[in-house]
Amino acid sequence: PLRVFQQFPSPKDMQINLTGFLNAKNARIFMHELWQLLLSAMENIGGIPAKFLEQKKEEIKKRQAEQEQISAHLKKKEEEISNILSKERRESDRKRSSRERSPFR
C-alpha cells in the first residue's frame, strides 16, 4: 500500500514509486536532487533550502544592479538634456542682447 504521508519517508521507496512515471534514470536523478533539497530545508530555520535562498539573493542583487544601471543612465540623459537647454538659453540670451544693442532696431 502506498502511503502518501509518512513521517519518515524512504527515498528508495519514493524512487521506486516514481520509476514508472519518470523512468529509472530520471527517477534516480530527481530523487537525489529532491533529497538534497529536503535535507537542506531541514537544516534551515525557515525550512527553505539554502540553494533557493542563494538563488533569490542573486536575483535580488541582479535586479538592484539593473536598477542602478537604469538610474545612472537616466541621470546621464538628464544631465545631457540640462546641458543642451543651458546652451540654448545662453545662445538665445546672446541673440537677444545683441539685438538690443543693435542700432538698427
Secondary structure in CASP SS format (residue, H / E / C, confidence):
PFRMAT SS
TARGET T0000
AUTHOR 0000-0000-0000
METHOD secondary structure of the structure
MODEL  1
P C 1.00
L C 1.00
R C 1.00
V C 1.00
F C 1.00
Q C 1.00
Q C 1.00
F C 1.00
P C 1.00
S C 1.00
P H 1.00
K H 1.00
D H 1.00
M H 1.00
Q H 1.00
I H 1.00
N H 1.00
L H 1.00
T H 1.00
G H 1.00
F H 1.00
L H 1.00
N C 1.00
A H 1.00
K H 1.00
N H 1.00
A H 1.00
R H 1.00
I H 1.00
F H 1.00
M H 1.00
H H 1.00
E H 1.00
L H 1.00
W H 1.00
Q H 1.00
L H 1.00
L H 1.00
L H 1.00
S H 1.00
A H 1.00
M H 1.00
E H 1.00
N C 1.00
I C 1.00
G C 1.00
G C 1.00
I C 1.00
P C 1.00
A H 1.00
K H 1.00
F H 1.00
L H 1.00
E H 1.00
Q H 1.00
K H 1.00
K H 1.00
E H 1.00
E H 1.00
I H 1.00
K H 1.00
K H 1.00
R H 1.00
Q H 1.00
A H 1.00
E H 1.00
Q H 1.00
E H 1.00
Q H 1.00
I H 1.00
S H 1.00
A H 1.00
H H 1.00
L H 1.00
K H 1.00
K H 1.00
K H 1.00
E H 1.00
E H 1.00
E H 1.00
I H 1.00
S H 1.00
N H 1.00
I H 1.00
L H 1.00
S H 1.00
K H 1.00
E H 1.00
R H 1.00
R H 1.00
E H 1.00
S H 1.00
D H 1.00
R H 1.00
K H 1.00
R H 1.00
S H 1.00
S H 1.00
R H 1.00
E H 1.00
R H 1.00
S C 1.00
P C 1.00
F C 1.00
R C 1.00
END
